[in-house]
Amino acid sequence: MTDTTPTQICNFTNARPTLKQGSSGEAVKQAQCYLNASLTGENLLVDGEFGPITDAATRRFQVCAKITVDGVIGPQTWSFLTFFANSPGFAC
């Protein structure tokens, strides 16, 4: 039997809480990893701290994905991040 479960590029957590500047923990690491896989350019430090650099990367991703640009990683942004991070290529 073949395992057809899709492989996730980042495996810090399956939790998808709303994240914003000041958030910290495994979900922030997951988001930072997804942002690195979705955006070209210099990678974010995957440190679990949602500071100004992660906020700027989140906003850049939101512009590229043509979704609400607010610097908050909520349900819509998680959905798009998960899609782009686990797809070939970059959002931008």
PDB file of N, CA, C and O in Angstrom:
ATOM      1  N   MET A   1       0.844  -1.178   0.000  1.00  0.00           N
ATOM      2  CA  MET A   1       0.000   0.000   0.000  1.00  0.00           C
ATOM      3  C   MET A   1       0.893   1.247   0.000  1.00  0.00           C
ATOM      4  O   MET A   1       1.867   1.317   0.750  1.00  0.00           O
ATOM      5  N   THR A   2       0.563   2.211  -0.828  1.00  0.00           N
ATOM      6  CA  THR A   2       1.335   3.442  -0.942  1.00  0.00           C
ATOM      7  C   THR A   2       0.723   4.522  -0.066  1.00  0.00           C
ATOM      8  O   THR A   2      -0.493   4.715  -0.059  1.00  0.00           O
ATOM      9  N   ASP A   3       1.577   5.227   0.675  1.00  0.00           N
ATOM     10  CA  ASP A   3       1.117   6.348   1.498  1.00  0.00           C
ATOM     11  C   ASP A   3       0.874   7.542   0.578  1.00  0.00           C
ATOM     12  O   ASP A   3       1.793   8.002  -0.099  1.00  0.00           O
ATOM     13  N   THR A   4      -0.355   8.043   0.552  1.00  0.00           N
ATOM     14  CA  THR A   4      -0.696   9.173  -0.310  1.00  0.00           C
ATOM     15  C   THR A   4      -0.838  10.469   0.480  1.00  0.00           C
ATOM     16  O   THR A   4      -1.325  11.467  -0.051  1.00  0.00           O
ATOM     17  N   THR A   5      -0.415  10.461   1.752  1.00  0.00           N
ATOM     18  CA  THR A   5      -0.464  11.669   2.565  1.00  0.00           C
ATOM     19  C   THR A   5       0.541  12.669   2.011  1.00  0.00           C
ATOM     20  O   THR A   5       1.712  12.329   1.845  1.00  0.00           O
ATOM     21  N   PRO A   6       0.107  13.904   1.719  1.00  0.00           N
ATOM     22  CA  PRO A   6       1.054  14.871   1.188  1.00  0.00           C
ATOM     23  C   PRO A   6       2.141  15.199   2.211  1.00  0.00           C
ATOM     24  O   PRO A   6       1.872  15.295   3.408  1.00  0.00           O
ATOM     25  N   THR A   7       3.347  15.366   1.732  1.00  0.00           N
ATOM     26  CA  THR A   7       4.455  15.733   2.596  1.00  0.00           C
ATOM     27  C   THR A   7       4.439  17.238   2.809  1.00  0.00           C
ATOM     28  O   THR A   7       4.357  18.014   1.856  1.00  0.00           O
ATOM     29  N   GLN A   8       4.519  17.637   4.066  1.00  0.00           N
ATOM     30  CA  GLN A   8       4.571  19.058   4.395  1.00  0.00           C
ATOM     31  C   GLN A   8       6.030  19.501   4.410  1.00  0.00           C
ATOM     32  O   GLN A   8       6.904  18.778   4.889  1.00  0.00           O
ATOM     33  N   ILE A   9       6.283  20.690   3.885  1.00  0.00           N
ATOM     34  CA  ILE A   9       7.640  21.203   3.851  1.00  0.00           C
ATOM     35  C   ILE A   9       8.109  21.639   5.239  1.00  0.00           C
ATOM     36  O   ILE A   9       9.304  21.587   5.528  1.00  0.00           O
ATOM     37  N   CYS A  10       7.198  22.062   6.089  1.00  0.00           N
ATOM     38  CA  CYS A  10       7.516  22.531   7.444  1.00  0.00           C
ATOM     39  C   CYS A  10       6.689  21.709   8.425  1.00  0.00           C
ATOM     40  O   CYS A  10       5.493  21.506   8.216  1.00  0.00           O
ATOM     41  N   ASN A  11       7.321  21.241   9.484  1.00  0.00           N
ATOM     42  CA  ASN A  11       6.623  20.347  10.412  1.00  0.00           C
ATOM     43  C   ASN A  11       6.792  20.755  11.871  1.00  0.00           C
ATOM     44  O   ASN A  11       7.036  19.906  12.728  1.00  0.00           O
ATOM     45  N   PHE A  12       6.664  22.032  12.155  1.00  0.00           N
ATOM     46  CA  PHE A  12       6.780  22.482  13.539  1.00  0.00           C
ATOM     47  C   PHE A  12       5.503  22.201  14.330  1.00  0.00           C
ATOM     48  O   PHE A  12       5.567  21.796  15.491  1.00  0.00           O
ATOM     49  N   THR A  13       4.336  22.417  13.698  1.00  0.00           N
ATOM     50  CA  THR A  13       3.055  22.207  14.370  1.00  0.00           C
ATOM     51  C   THR A  13       1.934  22.187  13.336  1.00  0.00           C
ATOM     52  O   THR A  13       2.073  22.734  12.242  1.00  0.00           O
ATOM     53  N   ASN A  14       0.835  21.559  13.692  1.00  0.00           N
ATOM     54  CA  ASN A  14      -0.363  21.601  12.849  1.00  0.00           C
ATOM     55  C   ASN A  14      -1.318  22.694  13.300  1.00  0.00           C
ATOM     56  O   ASN A  14      -2.322  22.948  12.636  1.00  0.00           O
ATOM     57  N   ALA A  15      -1.021  23.344  14.421  1.00  0.00           N
ATOM     58  CA  ALA A  15      -1.872  24.421  14.939  1.00  0.00           C
ATOM     59  C   ALA A  15      -1.792  25.626  14.005  1.00  0.00           C
ATOM     60  O   ALA A  15      -0.736  25.927  13.449  1.00  0.00           O
ATOM     61  N   ARG A  16      -2.911  26.303  13.844  1.00  0.00           N
ATOM     62  CA  ARG A  16      -2.976  27.487  12.981  1.00  0.00           C
ATOM     63  C   ARG A  16      -3.656  28.642  13.714  1.00  0.00           C
ATOM     64  O   ARG A  16      -4.694  29.134  13.270  1.00  0.00           O
ATOM     65  N   PRO A  17      -3.070  29.077  14.841  1.00  0.00           N
ATOM     66  CA  PRO A  17      -3.676  30.201  15.560  1.00  0.00           C
ATOM     67  C   PRO A  17      -3.444  31.511  14.811  1.00  0.00           C
ATOM     68  O   PRO A  17      -2.599  31.579  13.918  1.00  0.00           O
ATOM     69  N   THR A  18      -4.180  32.526  15.168  1.00  0.00           N
ATOM     70  CA  THR A  18      -3.939  33.854  14.597  1.00  0.00           C
ATOM     71  C   THR A  18      -2.657  34.396  15.197  1.00  0.00           C
ATOM     72  O   THR A  18      -2.481  34.418  16.415  1.00  0.00           O
ATOM     73  N   LEU A  19      -1.755  34.835  14.312  1.00  0.00           N
ATOM     74  CA  LEU A  19      -0.448  35.343  14.724  1.00  0.00           C
ATOM     75  C   LEU A  19      -0.286  36.787  14.284  1.00  0.00           C
ATOM     76  O   LEU A  19      -0.784  37.190  13.233  1.00  0.00           O
ATOM     77  N   LYS A  20       0.418  37.559  15.102  1.00  0.00           N
ATOM     78  CA  LYS A  20       0.734  38.947  14.746  1.00  0.00           C
ATOM     79  C   LYS A  20       1.993  39.336  15.495  1.00  0.00           C
ATOM     80  O   LYS A  20       2.523  38.559  16.289  1.00  0.00           O
ATOM     81  N   GLN A  21       2.464  40.537  15.238  1.00  0.00           N
ATOM     82  CA  GLN A  21       3.677  41.006  15.887  1.00  0.00           C
ATOM     83  C   GLN A  21       3.524  40.857  17.401  1.00  0.00           C
ATOM     84  O   GLN A  21       2.531  41.296  17.981  1.00  0.00           O
ATOM     85  N   GLY A  22       4.513  40.236  18.029  1.00  0.00           N
ATOM     86  CA  GLY A  22       4.477  39.962  19.458  1.00  0.00           C
ATOM     87  C   GLY A  22       4.171  38.505  19.779  1.00  0.00           C
ATOM     88  O   GLY A  22       4.423  38.049  20.894  1.00  0.00           O
ATOM     89  N   SER A  23       3.619  37.759  18.793  1.00  0.00           N
ATOM     90  CA  SER A  23       3.342  36.329  18.991  1.00  0.00           C
ATOM     91  C   SER A  23       4.658  35.566  19.032  1.00  0.00           C
ATOM     92  O   SER A  23       5.672  36.027  18.509  1.00  0.00           O
ATOM     93  N   SER A  24       4.632  34.386  19.664  1.00  0.00           N
ATOM     94  CA  SER A  24       5.832  33.553  19.700  1.00  0.00           C
ATOM     95  C   SER A  24       5.422  32.092  19.818  1.00  0.00           C
ATOM     96  O   SER A  24       4.283  31.775  20.161  1.00  0.00           O
ATOM     97  N   GLY A  25       6.370  31.210  19.527  1.00  0.00           N
ATOM     98  CA  GLY A  25       6.139  29.784  19.687  1.00  0.00           C
ATOM     99  C   GLY A  25       6.256  28.990  18.399  1.00  0.00           C
ATOM    100  O   GLY A  25       6.711  29.494  17.372  1.00  0.00           O
ATOM    101  N   GLU A  26       5.833  27.732  18.479  1.00  0.00           N
ATOM    102  CA  GLU A  26       5.962  26.796  17.367  1.00  0.00           C
ATOM    103  C   GLU A  26       5.161  27.225  16.141  1.00  0.00           C
ATOM    104  O   GLU A  26       5.610  27.028  15.012  1.00  0.00           O
ATOM    105  N   ALA A  27       3.984  27.808  16.347  1.00  0.00           N
ATOM    106  CA  ALA A  27       3.179  28.253  15.198  1.00  0.00           C
ATOM    107  C   ALA A  27       3.880  29.380  14.448  1.00  0.00           C
ATOM    108  O   ALA A  27       3.762  29.476  13.227  1.00  0.00           O
ATOM    109  N   VAL A  28       4.603  30.227  15.158  1.00  0.00           N
ATOM    110  CA  VAL A  28       5.371  31.289  14.492  1.00  0.00           C
ATOM    111  C   VAL A  28       6.505  30.657  13.687  1.00  0.00           C
ATOM    112  O   VAL A  28       6.783  31.093  12.569  1.00  0.00           O
ATOM    113  N   LYS A  29       7.158  29.645  14.234  1.00  0.00           N
ATOM    114  CA  LYS A  29       8.202  28.935  13.475  1.00  0.00           C
ATOM    115  C   LYS A  29       7.613  28.336  12.199  1.00  0.00           C
ATOM    116  O   LYS A  29       8.230  28.396  11.135  1.00  0.00           O
ATOM    117  N   GLN A  30       6.406  27.752  12.313  1.00  0.00           N
ATOM    118  CA  GLN A  30       5.742  27.179  11.147  1.00  0.00           C
ATOM    119  C   GLN A  30       5.502  28.258  10.099  1.00  0.00           C
ATOM    120  O   GLN A  30       5.777  28.056   8.916  1.00  0.00           O
ATOM    121  N   ALA A  31       4.989  29.401  10.535  1.00  0.00           N
ATOM    122  CA  ALA A  31       4.718  30.504   9.606  1.00  0.00           C
ATOM    123  C   ALA A  31       6.007  31.024   8.987  1.00  0.00           C
ATOM    124  O   ALA A  31       6.050  31.287   7.785  1.00  0.00           O
ATOM    125  N   GLN A  32       7.054  31.176   9.782  1.00  0.00           N
ATOM    126  CA  GLN A  32       8.337  31.655   9.253  1.00  0.00           C
ATOM    127  C   GLN A  32       8.897  30.677   8.221  1.00  0.00           C
ATOM    128  O   GLN A  32       9.414  31.095   7.185  1.00  0.00           O
ATOM    129  N   CYS A  33       8.796  29.410   8.494  1.00  0.00           N
ATOM    130  CA  CYS A  33       9.245  28.390   7.539  1.00  0.00           C
ATOM    131  C   CYS A  33       8.435  28.477   6.252  1.00  0.00           C
ATOM    132  O   CYS A  33       9.002  28.421   5.161  1.00  0.00           O
ATOM    133  N   TYR A  34       7.111  28.614   6.367  1.00  0.00           N
ATOM    134  CA  TYR A  34       6.261  28.759   5.194  1.00  0.00           C
ATOM    135  C   TYR A  34       6.593  30.027   4.418  1.00  0.00           C
ATOM    136  O   TYR A  34       6.624  30.009   3.188  1.00  0.00           O
ATOM    137  N   LEU A  35       6.840  31.120   5.120  1.00  0.00           N
ATOM    138  CA  LEU A  35       7.206  32.366   4.435  1.00  0.00           C
ATOM    139  C   LEU A  35       8.516  32.170   3.660  1.00  0.00           C
ATOM    140  O   LEU A  35       8.632  32.619   2.520  1.00  0.00           O
ATOM    141  N   ASN A  36       9.493  31.509   4.269  1.00  0.00           N
ATOM    142  CA  ASN A  36      10.763  31.243   3.582  1.00  0.00           C
ATOM    143  C   ASN A  36      10.554  30.423   2.314  1.00  0.00           C
ATOM    144  O   ASN A  36      11.224  30.646   1.306  1.00  0.00           O
ATOM    145  N   ALA A  37       9.626  29.478   2.367  1.00  0.00           N
ATOM    146  CA  ALA A  37       9.374  28.614   1.210  1.00  0.00           C
ATOM    147  C   ALA A  37       8.513  29.305   0.154  1.00  0.00           C
ATOM    148  O   ALA A  37       8.431  28.834  -0.981  1.00  0.00           O
ATOM    149  N   SER A  38       7.875  30.413   0.515  1.00  0.00           N
ATOM    150  CA  SER A  38       6.945  31.093  -0.389  1.00  0.00           C
ATOM    151  C   SER A  38       7.497  32.361  -1.016  1.00  0.00           C
ATOM    152  O   SER A  38       6.975  32.830  -2.027  1.00  0.00           O
ATOM    153  N   LEU A  39       8.540  32.918  -0.433  1.00  0.00           N
ATOM    154  CA  LEU A  39       9.083  34.195  -0.905  1.00  0.00           C
ATOM    155  C   LEU A  39      10.522  34.039  -1.376  1.00  0.00           C
ATOM    156  O   LEU A  39      11.293  33.270  -0.803  1.00  0.00           O
ATOM    157  N   THR A  40      10.874  34.773  -2.419  1.00  0.00           N
ATOM    158  CA  THR A  40      12.259  34.821  -2.861  1.00  0.00           C
ATOM    159  C   THR A  40      13.017  35.797  -1.962  1.00  0.00           C
ATOM    160  O   THR A  40      12.419  36.566  -1.210  1.00  0.00           O
ATOM    161  N   GLY A  41      14.312  35.749  -2.053  1.00  0.00           N
ATOM    162  CA  GLY A  41      15.129  36.677  -1.272  1.00  0.00           C
ATOM    163  C   GLY A  41      15.692  36.011  -0.038  1.00  0.00           C
ATOM    164  O   GLY A  41      15.671  34.787   0.095  1.00  0.00           O
ATOM    165  N   GLU A  42      16.197  36.835   0.861  1.00  0.00           N
ATOM    166  CA  GLU A  42      16.843  36.338   2.075  1.00  0.00           C
ATOM    167  C   GLU A  42      15.820  35.683   3.002  1.00  0.00           C
ATOM    168  O   GLU A  42      14.740  36.227   3.228  1.00  0.00           O
ATOM    169  N   ASN A  43      16.167  34.520   3.533  1.00  0.00           N
ATOM    170  CA  ASN A  43      15.269  33.798   4.428  1.00  0.00           C
ATOM    171  C   ASN A  43      15.186  34.463   5.791  1.00  0.00           C
ATOM    172  O   ASN A  43      16.138  35.075   6.276  1.00  0.00           O
ATOM    173  N   LEU A  44      14.008  34.319   6.392  1.00  0.00           N
ATOM    174  CA  LEU A  44      13.810  34.743   7.772  1.00  0.00           C
ATOM    175  C   LEU A  44      14.532  33.768   8.699  1.00  0.00           C
ATOM    176  O   LEU A  44      14.702  32.596   8.365  1.00  0.00           O
ATOM    177  N   LEU A  45      14.950  34.250   9.850  1.00  0.00           N
ATOM    178  CA  LEU A  45      15.438  33.374  10.901  1.00  0.00           C
ATOM    179  C   LEU A  45      14.207  32.688  11.497  1.00  0.00           C
ATOM    180  O   LEU A  45      13.269  33.360  11.926  1.00  0.00           O
ATOM    181  N   VAL A  46      14.208  31.364  11.525  1.00  0.00           N
ATOM    182  CA  VAL A  46      13.075  30.616  12.068  1.00  0.00           C
ATOM    183  C   VAL A  46      13.323  30.466  13.565  1.00  0.00           C
ATOM    184  O   VAL A  46      13.834  29.449  14.034  1.00  0.00           O
ATOM    185  N   ASP A  47      12.940  31.522  14.307  1.00  0.00           N
ATOM    186  CA  ASP A  47      13.222  31.581  15.742  1.00  0.00           C
ATOM    187  C   ASP A  47      11.976  31.573  16.620  1.00  0.00           C
ATOM    188  O   ASP A  47      12.080  31.566  17.847  1.00  0.00           O
ATOM    189  N   GLY A  48      10.787  31.575  15.992  1.00  0.00           N
ATOM    190  CA  GLY A  48       9.562  31.549  16.771  1.00  0.00           C
ATOM    191  C   GLY A  48       9.163  32.878  17.370  1.00  0.00           C
ATOM    192  O   GLY A  48       8.273  32.928  18.219  1.00  0.00           O
ATOM    193  N   GLU A  49       9.806  33.962  16.948  1.00  0.00           N
ATOM    194  CA  GLU A  49       9.480  35.304  17.440  1.00  0.00           C
ATOM    195  C   GLU A  49       8.936  36.131  16.286  1.00  0.00           C
ATOM    196  O   GLU A  49       9.637  36.355  15.299  1.00  0.00           O
ATOM    197  N   PHE A  50       7.692  36.587  16.400  1.00  0.00           N
ATOM    198  CA  PHE A  50       7.038  37.384  15.350  1.00  0.00           C
ATOM    199  C   PHE A  50       7.350  38.855  15.620  1.00  0.00           C
ATOM    200  O   PHE A  50       6.621  39.552  16.325  1.00  0.00           O
ATOM    201  N   GLY A  51       8.462  39.297  15.033  1.00  0.00           N
ATOM    202  CA  GLY A  51       8.893  40.685  15.191  1.00  0.00           C
ATOM    203  C   GLY A  51       8.686  41.463  13.908  1.00  0.00           C
ATOM    204  O   GLY A  51       7.955  41.024  13.020  1.00  0.00           O
ATOM    205  N   PRO A  52       9.330  42.625  13.806  1.00  0.00           N
ATOM    206  CA  PRO A  52       9.136  43.486  12.636  1.00  0.00           C
ATOM    207  C   PRO A  52       9.557  42.852  11.310  1.00  0.00           C
ATOM    208  O   PRO A  52       8.958  43.152  10.278  1.00  0.00           O
ATOM    209  N   ILE A  53      10.559  41.994  11.309  1.00  0.00           N
ATOM    210  CA  ILE A  53      11.012  41.372  10.057  1.00  0.00           C
ATOM    211  C   ILE A  53       9.983  40.336   9.589  1.00  0.00           C
ATOM    212  O   ILE A  53       9.692  40.251   8.396  1.00  0.00           O
ATOM    213  N   THR A  54       9.438  39.558  10.512  1.00  0.00           N
ATOM    214  CA  THR A  54       8.391  38.601  10.147  1.00  0.00           C
ATOM    215  C   THR A  54       7.134  39.348   9.712  1.00  0.00           C
ATOM    216  O   THR A  54       6.450  38.917   8.784  1.00  0.00           O
ATOM    217  N   ASP A  55       6.826  40.463  10.373  1.00  0.00           N
ATOM    218  CA  ASP A  55       5.678  41.285   9.979  1.00  0.00           C
ATOM    219  C   ASP A  55       5.849  41.792   8.546  1.00  0.00           C
ATOM    220  O   ASP A  55       4.913  41.731   7.749  1.00  0.00           O
ATOM    221  N   ALA A  56       7.030  42.288   8.223  1.00  0.00           N
ATOM    222  CA  ALA A  56       7.282  42.795   6.866  1.00  0.00           C
ATOM    223  C   ALA A  56       7.168  41.668   5.832  1.00  0.00           C
ATOM    224  O   ALA A  56       6.608  41.868   4.754  1.00  0.00           O
ATOM    225  N   ALA A  57       7.697  40.495   6.160  1.00  0.00           N
ATOM    226  CA  ALA A  57       7.608  39.351   5.234  1.00  0.00           C
ATOM    227  C   ALA A  57       6.152  38.911   5.073  1.00  0.00           C
ATOM    228  O   ALA A  57       5.735  38.542   3.975  1.00  0.00           O
ATOM    229  N   THR A  58       5.392  38.948   6.140  1.00  0.00           N
ATOM    230  CA  THR A  58       3.969  38.583   6.076  1.00  0.00           C
ATOM    231  C   THR A  58       3.229  39.542   5.154  1.00  0.00           C
ATOM    232  O   THR A  58       2.446  39.112   4.307  1.00  0.00           O
ATOM    233  N   ARG A  59       3.471  40.829   5.314  1.00  0.00           N
ATOM    234  CA  ARG A  59       2.813  41.832   4.470  1.00  0.00           C
ATOM    235  C   ARG A  59       3.225  41.673   3.007  1.00  0.00           C
ATOM    236  O   ARG A  59       2.394  41.800   2.108  1.00  0.00           O
ATOM    237  N   ARG A  60       4.498  41.398   2.772  1.00  0.00           N
ATOM    238  CA  ARG A  60       4.966  41.177   1.391  1.00  0.00           C
ATOM    239  C   ARG A  60       4.263  39.967   0.786  1.00  0.00           C
ATOM    240  O   ARG A  60       3.818  40.006  -0.361  1.00  0.00           O
ATOM    241  N   PHE A  61       4.167  38.888   1.569  1.00  0.00           N
ATOM    242  CA  PHE A  61       3.482  37.699   1.083  1.00  0.00           C
ATOM    243  C   PHE A  61       2.023  38.015   0.770  1.00  0.00           C
ATOM    244  O   PHE A  61       1.509  37.595  -0.266  1.00  0.00           O
ATOM    245  N   GLN A  62       1.355  38.748   1.651  1.00  0.00           N
ATOM    246  CA  GLN A  62      -0.058  39.072   1.449  1.00  0.00           C
ATOM    247  C   GLN A  62      -0.265  39.898   0.178  1.00  0.00           C
ATOM    248  O   GLN A  62      -1.247  39.699  -0.537  1.00  0.00           O
ATOM    249  N   VAL A  63       0.648  40.817  -0.105  1.00  0.00           N
ATOM    250  CA  VAL A  63       0.568  41.598  -1.353  1.00  0.00           C
ATOM    251  C   VAL A  63       0.702  40.653  -2.545  1.00  0.00           C
ATOM    252  O   VAL A  63      -0.093  40.717  -3.483  1.00  0.00           O
ATOM    253  N   CYS A  64       1.701  39.780  -2.512  1.00  0.00           N
ATOM    254  CA  CYS A  64       1.947  38.851  -3.622  1.00  0.00           C
ATOM    255  C   CYS A  64       0.775  37.902  -3.843  1.00  0.00           C
ATOM    256  O   CYS A  64       0.430  37.586  -4.982  1.00  0.00           O
ATOM    257  N   ALA A  65       0.165  37.450  -2.747  1.00  0.00           N
ATOM    258  CA  ALA A  65      -0.947  36.502  -2.844  1.00  0.00           C
ATOM    259  C   ALA A  65      -2.273  37.201  -3.147  1.00  0.00           C
ATOM    260  O   ALA A  65      -3.297  36.550  -3.354  1.00  0.00           O
ATOM    261  N   LYS A  66      -2.238  38.545  -3.169  1.00  0.00           N
ATOM    262  CA  LYS A  66      -3.439  39.345  -3.453  1.00  0.00           C
ATOM    263  C   LYS A  66      -4.556  39.071  -2.443  1.00  0.00           C
ATOM    264  O   LYS A  66      -5.718  38.885  -2.803  1.00  0.00           O
ATOM    265  N   ILE A  67      -4.159  39.051  -1.156  1.00  0.00           N
ATOM    266  CA  ILE A  67      -5.115  38.900  -0.067  1.00  0.00           C
ATOM    267  C   ILE A  67      -4.999  40.117   0.848  1.00  0.00           C
ATOM    268  O   ILE A  67      -4.144  40.976   0.630  1.00  0.00           O
ATOM    269  N   THR A  68      -5.842  40.197   1.856  1.00  0.00           N
ATOM    270  CA  THR A  68      -5.839  41.334   2.773  1.00  0.00           C
ATOM    271  C   THR A  68      -4.454  41.538   3.369  1.00  0.00           C
ATOM    272  O   THR A  68      -3.862  40.604   3.911  1.00  0.00           O
ATOM    273  N   VAL A  69      -3.939  42.759   3.268  1.00  0.00           N
ATOM    274  CA  VAL A  69      -2.608  43.090   3.773  1.00  0.00           C
ATOM    275  C   VAL A  69      -2.759  43.772   5.134  1.00  0.00           C
ATOM    276  O   VAL A  69      -3.075  44.959   5.220  1.00  0.00           O
ATOM    277  N   ASP A  70      -2.526  42.989   6.201  1.00  0.00           N
ATOM    278  CA  ASP A  70      -2.651  43.531   7.549  1.00  0.00           C
ATOM    279  C   ASP A  70      -1.536  43.065   8.479  1.00  0.00           C
ATOM    280  O   ASP A  70      -1.498  43.470   9.641  1.00  0.00           O
ATOM    281  N   GLY A  71      -0.628  42.220   7.989  1.00  0.00           N
ATOM    282  CA  GLY A  71       0.457  41.729   8.829  1.00  0.00           C
ATOM    283  C   GLY A  71       0.030  40.668   9.822  1.00  0.00           C
ATOM    284  O   GLY A  71       0.833  40.233  10.648  1.00  0.00           O
ATOM    285  N   VAL A  72      -1.222  40.245   9.752  1.00  0.00           N
ATOM    286  CA  VAL A  72      -1.757  39.226  10.658  1.00  0.00           C
ATOM    287  C   VAL A  72      -1.866  37.904   9.890  1.00  0.00           C
ATOM    288  O   VAL A  72      -2.374  37.865   8.769  1.00  0.00           O
ATOM    289  N   ILE A  73      -1.389  36.840  10.503  1.00  0.00           N
ATOM    290  CA  ILE A  73      -1.527  35.521   9.896  1.00  0.00           C
ATOM    291  C   ILE A  73      -2.743  34.859  10.531  1.00  0.00           C
ATOM    292  O   ILE A  73      -2.664  34.227  11.585  1.00  0.00           O
ATOM    293  N   GLY A  74      -3.863  35.030   9.849  1.00  0.00           N
ATOM    294  CA  GLY A  74      -5.132  34.435  10.269  1.00  0.00           C
ATOM    295  C   GLY A  74      -5.507  33.337   9.289  1.00  0.00           C
ATOM    296  O   GLY A  74      -4.661  32.879   8.521  1.00  0.00           O
ATOM    297  N   PRO A  75      -6.767  32.906   9.304  1.00  0.00           N
ATOM    298  CA  PRO A  75      -7.190  31.775   8.452  1.00  0.00           C
ATOM    299  C   PRO A  75      -6.866  31.951   6.965  1.00  0.00           C
ATOM    300  O   PRO A  75      -6.375  31.016   6.332  1.00  0.00           O
ATOM    301  N   GLN A  76      -7.132  33.135   6.397  1.00  0.00           N
ATOM    302  CA  GLN A  76      -6.876  33.346   4.969  1.00  0.00           C
ATOM    303  C   GLN A  76      -5.387  33.246   4.664  1.00  0.00           C
ATOM    304  O   GLN A  76      -4.989  32.566   3.719  1.00  0.00           O
ATOM    305  N   THR A  77      -4.570  33.916   5.456  1.00  0.00           N
ATOM    306  CA  THR A  77      -3.120  33.902   5.205  1.00  0.00           C
ATOM    307  C   THR A  77      -2.551  32.503   5.422  1.00  0.00           C
ATOM    308  O   THR A  77      -1.709  32.060   4.642  1.00  0.00           O
ATOM    309  N   TRP A  78      -2.995  31.790   6.475  1.00  0.00           N
ATOM    310  CA  TRP A  78      -2.542  30.410   6.682  1.00  0.00           C
ATOM    311  C   TRP A  78      -2.854  29.553   5.458  1.00  0.00           C
ATOM    312  O   TRP A  78      -2.015  28.772   5.010  1.00  0.00           O
ATOM    313  N   SER A  79      -4.057  29.701   4.924  1.00  0.00           N
ATOM    314  CA  SER A  79      -4.463  28.905   3.768  1.00  0.00           C
ATOM    315  C   SER A  79      -3.545  29.143   2.580  1.00  0.00           C
ATOM    316  O   SER A  79      -3.082  28.192   1.950  1.00  0.00           O
ATOM    317  N   PHE A  80      -3.281  30.403   2.275  1.00  0.00           N
ATOM    318  CA  PHE A  80      -2.422  30.739   1.143  1.00  0.00           C
ATOM    319  C   PHE A  80      -0.972  30.345   1.415  1.00  0.00           C
ATOM    320  O   PHE A  80      -0.290  29.852   0.517  1.00  0.00           O
ATOM    321  N   LEU A  81      -0.491  30.557   2.647  1.00  0.00           N
ATOM    322  CA  LEU A  81       0.881  30.162   2.985  1.00  0.00           C
ATOM    323  C   LEU A  81       1.073  28.657   2.823  1.00  0.00           C
ATOM    324  O   LEU A  81       2.066  28.207   2.252  1.00  0.00           O
ATOM    325  N   THR A  82       0.117  27.888   3.326  1.00  0.00           N
ATOM    326  CA  THR A  82       0.212  26.434   3.224  1.00  0.00           C
ATOM    327  C   THR A  82       0.262  26.003   1.765  1.00  0.00           C
ATOM    328  O   THR A  82       1.054  25.137   1.392  1.00  0.00           O
ATOM    329  N   PHE A  83      -0.582  26.608   0.948  1.00  0.00           N
ATOM    330  CA  PHE A  83      -0.614  26.273  -0.471  1.00  0.00           C
ATOM    331  C   PHE A  83       0.727  26.599  -1.142  1.00  0.00           C
ATOM    332  O   PHE A  83       1.334  25.728  -1.765  1.00  0.00           O
ATOM    333  N   PHE A  84       1.190  27.850  -1.016  1.00  0.00           N
ATOM    334  CA  PHE A  84       2.415  28.254  -1.713  1.00  0.00           C
ATOM    335  C   PHE A  84       3.660  27.550  -1.172  1.00  0.00           C
ATOM    336  O   PHE A  84       4.553  27.202  -1.944  1.00  0.00           O
ATOM    337  N   ALA A  85       3.730  27.337   0.135  1.00  0.00           N
ATOM    338  CA  ALA A  85       4.916  26.697   0.712  1.00  0.00           C
ATOM    339  C   ALA A  85       5.063  25.250   0.244  1.00  0.00           C
ATOM    340  O   ALA A  85       6.178  24.744   0.120  1.00  0.00           O
ATOM    341  N   ASN A  86       3.945  24.593  -0.014  1.00  0.00           N
ATOM    342  CA  ASN A  86       3.971  23.191  -0.420  1.00  0.00           C
ATOM    343  C   ASN A  86       3.812  22.997  -1.919  1.00  0.00           C
ATOM    344  O   ASN A  86       3.550  21.886  -2.380  1.00  0.00           O
ATOM    345  N   SER A  87       3.971  24.090  -2.692  1.00  0.00           N
ATOM    346  CA  SER A  87       3.899  24.055  -4.148  1.00  0.00           C
ATOM    347  C   SER A  87       5.255  24.404  -4.724  1.00  0.00           C
ATOM    348  O   SER A  87       6.067  25.050  -4.061  1.00  0.00           O
ATOM    349  N   PRO A  88       5.508  23.981  -5.956  1.00  0.00           N
ATOM    350  CA  PRO A  88       6.776  24.394  -6.579  1.00  0.00           C
ATOM    351  C   PRO A  88       6.719  25.899  -6.892  1.00  0.00           C
ATOM    352  O   PRO A  88       5.656  26.434  -7.206  1.00  0.00           O
ATOM    353  N   GLY A  89       7.833  26.546  -6.807  1.00  0.00           N
ATOM    354  CA  GLY A  89       7.890  27.975  -7.120  1.00  0.00           C
ATOM    355  C   GLY A  89       7.588  28.838  -5.902  1.00  0.00           C
ATOM    356  O   GLY A  89       7.437  28.337  -4.788  1.00  0.00           O
ATOM    357  N   PHE A  90       7.504  30.117  -6.132  1.00  0.00           N
ATOM    358  CA  PHE A  90       7.316  31.103  -5.073  1.00  0.00           C
ATOM    359  C   PHE A  90       6.109  31.985  -5.374  1.00  0.00           C
ATOM    360  O   PHE A  90       5.732  32.150  -6.534  1.00  0.00           O
ATOM    361  N   ALA A  91       5.502  32.554  -4.329  1.00  0.00           N
ATOM    362  CA  ALA A  91       4.433  33.532  -4.515  1.00  0.00           C
ATOM    363  C   ALA A  91       5.022  34.775  -5.154  1.00  0.00           C
ATOM    364  O   ALA A  91       4.413  35.373  -6.042  1.00  0.00           O
ATOM    365  N   CYS A  92       6.202  35.162  -4.705  1.00  0.00           N
ATOM    366  CA  CYS A  92       6.955  36.271  -5.324  1.00  0.00           C
ATOM    367  C   CYS A  92       8.354  36.303  -4.769  1.00  0.00           C
ATOM    368  O   CYS A  92       9.152  37.156  -5.155  1.00  0.00           O
TER     369      CYS A  92
END
